[in-house]
């Protein structure tokens, strides 16, 4: 399953957007663009205009969003606390920071991470970042107008540093310098940990070009602050550069000279070996795109970052956002389930009652048919029992095997019918078929007719001997009553 991640790098002079798609097949850049901001003083107005252009030109629907804000809006502090449990640190951090901040802590959103550069101390070093709630609210409200609800809100320039720590084999001590149109953000890394972040403005000459010496001085002051705050000898071996401020400038040599170290420009596309879905856009400049791309990579790789999505700005989870609707749907579902169970329960009971009634009817019919059977078994066995009784009944209706024949009652009737012609006036009253003989009772018109029947039945192949048991005239009807015994 593929995912789309949108990285938005918001600065005073531009908004950079990079849309990355990732799946099991790989990761590639789908779209990217830069939207300039011409009047940085109008934060909400110009950001709205920039986001409107971006959302019109890029298909960001269904994407996860990560955002970075201008670093000069953030207050950075390094402090120490006497314990290392993050829950305790979060509880006491506002009280520890309050004396060092120019505004009440209740007006700020604060995040932090711990620093462990030495195992000798029992205290924990912290790096903290704070932003005004009102300012953060301006950004989140403006983004929500375009249905953008970022999962991560962090500091501009911070994300490329995290990605470099993950993707590049770096030296033990190094700097990442992110420069936009008016500020430079310096991030110091030692022993694989971000130890300090500082943002400073640089000065321009009369032509509007940044003065190299002002940048060098800011870097020197940041290094001195790093050593003083963390009590380590910090000598960076490499300085990595990124940001739009380095596009048309040549600060590399000045930084190499002043810090006496190597300087490299960051290109995350090359370092991570990420491809483009189509050809790279003409506006693609690694220095300006690195931060937005790094925001997307942090989400893809699951990297930890400072995040101002806390407190009243915390990302709403599915339960919190849809609690009422989920609860209401759950109640309806439970009621429907109870109704279905009740229906099936009553239907089952009714079916059982019907089966019981049918079983009783079967028992009654069985008892009426075979009254001599006292031990009536269950329904399935009763069927087998009925079959056995029917087979026994059929056997009783057959002539005994001792007679040497297996004669059926219907065959006897057939022989009688075939051998007594229609012209003989005869009325049969009773026919009793025994094991080896048949008793025939009836009446006819004359005694001669009785003799004729006897003679004709003797010709039947099934009958051995015919005996006239009785033949008497009935005075009331003038008919002859007779009884014949047929030997089988």
C-alpha angles and dihedrals in degrees: 000000000000127000132200120216123191119205114199117190107191117196134164093258103033150006116228119199127191120180113201126188121202134184139146087284093061145275126286140165110254102181139353136180144161121222113195121221111214100186108041092180092071098068101173098033097049094039089053090052092048094048091047091057092045095050091047094053100036128056100227097157113134093012128134110236132215120184135194123198130209106286094221088069089063127085113218124199137172116208140158129233129189097238138043106215106120093214092056091044091054090051098051099031096092091054092048093048099043097085091052099048128083094222139041113285091227087069092056140077109217132194131174147176130208125246123209109184095143132035093199097078125075091207125088121232115220133196111204135189125194134187131184114258092223092054092046089049090055090056098043092047092050092048092048090058086069093043091254112144107173120215090202129036111180145146125297111249093019096092098059088053092055091049092049090052089053104039106030132063098234134179122263093259124031145140133232114205119194115187127185130172098302112001139056121211115203121197119190120208125192128171091355094305133108103237104173143007124195132172123201134172120239127214128243132216124234092278092055095254118137113251111241094215093058091056092046091050092050091051092049092051091049091052091050090050091049092055093044096047099044099029095231134123100249117193110159115216095195135026117203116204129206139150138081091277090073095053098093101016136089103214093136096090094043091053092046090051098045098042097030094226140107120276126210132178116230120240109174093182088062096039094050094033093231120172131211123244088222131006114309110270118252089243093059109123115163093214092057098035099045097087096050091045091048090054090058093045092053089059093044095048095039093236122170118247139166106273129190091196090111140117111358089000095053114132110260113239123220094262096050093045098045100025096125095045093045091048092048092048090047092053092050090048092051091048091049090048092050090048091050092048091048091049093049091045093054090042090052092049091049090049091050090051091049091049090049091052092049091048089052091050090050090050091050092049091046092050092047091050097042107025091165091065108089102168105070113184132207123296098270094040088041089061090054090045090052091050090052092049092048091050090050090049091051090051090052090053090057124083114261115270087232089077089065094244138084097220123176123215091240090056090054091051090047092053092049091049094048096047099046109070124218094247092069109091103224137148119196116211103176140013119190117185114199133181094275106004144039126225114210121190127182147106136265139177101259144008088247089063089055090053091046091053091049092050094047095047090052087064091061113107093223096055124075104181134007120204127187101221094182140351118180133159115242108228095207097052102021087230125130115244112209143178123202127194113204116198114212 
